[in-house]
Structure formats: C-alpha cells, structure tokens
C-alpha cells in the first residue's frame, strides 16, 4: 500500500493511502511536540514526521482502527493511547462521538487552530458519498448523525480518517452540510453501495 497524497500544513502532516478506503493519518505538531493519529506506517512519511519534533503519543480514535498504531508507538517508545479521554499536557480536547457496544469513537478538537479530527463518523472519501461541500456521514450513522457532538463545532480544518483534509471556511460548511443532509442523502448513499463494493474489490 502506497501513500497517495501528503498534505503538509501549519498543523503538521496528513497522509492518505492509495487504497479503496482512502485511509488517512495525521501527525499534529504544537510547540515542537508531535501527536500521531490513527497512522498507517510509511517510511517516507515517518521521516517527515520525525522532522516535525519530539513524538509524544500515538492516538487511536476508533476502537476498530487498529492500523499500525501499536507498531509505531513501540518503535518510537511512546504511549499508544486507545480512545483518549483526558488529554492533559496536549492542545487537544477529546470529544465523545459514538459510544455503544459495537462502535466507540472519539474525536479531537484543537481549539487554538480550530482543527477537528474525526476518525470515522464523517469522512471525505468516495464511500462516504460526500455532499458538494466535500464531506459525508458514515452510512452506519446516517439515520442518527452526530449532530450533538461534533456537529456543534465550527472548524477551520477538518481532518478525517478516510479521505483528504479540508482547510479554510469550507471545513465548517462541509461538516454542517454532511450532518444536515445525512438522512436526506441516505437513498443516494444506498444506491451507490454496489459501485463502492466493486471499487474495493478491484482495489
């Protein structure tokens, strides 16, 4: 699996894999300290991450997003934090997104930069059937979108676990439109599932 895109901004680095699921990972830097989020291991990217500063932890925001979190945490000798709750000593606030017996997910809100990091509930990849603004709600949450949790934020950066990041004023528009159109766009999403299944099969 190869990296398709590397997005370097003042926040750090986002990398998206050339994969049907468009797996996205992030390394966020503040005051020379680096937090790595839901990573897929890639030697080229990890060299860039090393240049950002001192690694602090690997954060896993979704119970089933194992990815390479433990491998990278062990290699860097930093904690692997599974579903973070309190994040003292970091610039982030942990936000409950989904908490039930089959799905547990937390998001990160970085207030100083207005960056929202969402692992699975919202994405920009094709299989999230994004609206024109660029994001969509996971099909498993379409009937009950996370309006009262992440829907309360107005980010200037929307970093997701599947797909490209969205920066600037469009980030809030994409998030709000995804949630507002979640139920309305469900038939379109269901109709598109066979095409997405075929895409994954080819991938």
MODA-V302692 format. One line per field, one symbol per residue. phi: phi as a letter, one per 20 degrees, with the letter a starting at -180 (. if undefined). psi: psi as a letter, one per 30 degrees, with the letter a starting at -180 (. if undefined). burial: + if it has 9 or more other C-alpha atoms within 8 Angstrom, else -. Layout:
BEGIN
phi->???
psi->???
burial->???
END
This chain:
BEGIN
phi->.dfeccddcffqcdcdeebgelfdcbcdcblmdcddcledfbgfffffffffqefdadddecgeefldgfgffffelcfdeelgdecfnceddecfdcbbfdbcbcddddffdldddcfbfcbdfgfelffffpcbegffdgfbfffedffeecfdbddceboffddngffffffffgffegfgeggffffeggfffffffff
psi->klkekjjkafebkkkkkikffhkklkjkkkhgkkkkkhkkkjeeefeeeefeajkelkkjfkegiebgeeeeeeefhlkjjkikdkhkglglkkkkekiaffjkkllkkjeefhkkjkeeeklfleffilafffllkkffgefilhefdffflilfkjklfjlllklaffeeeeeeeeeegeeegeeeeeffeeeeeeeeee.
burial->--+--+----+++++++++-+++++++++---++++++++----++--++-++-+++++++++--+-+++-+++---+++++++--+---++++++++----+++++++++--++++++++++++--++++-++++++--++--++--+++---+++++++++++++--++++++++++-+++--+--+--++--+--++---
END
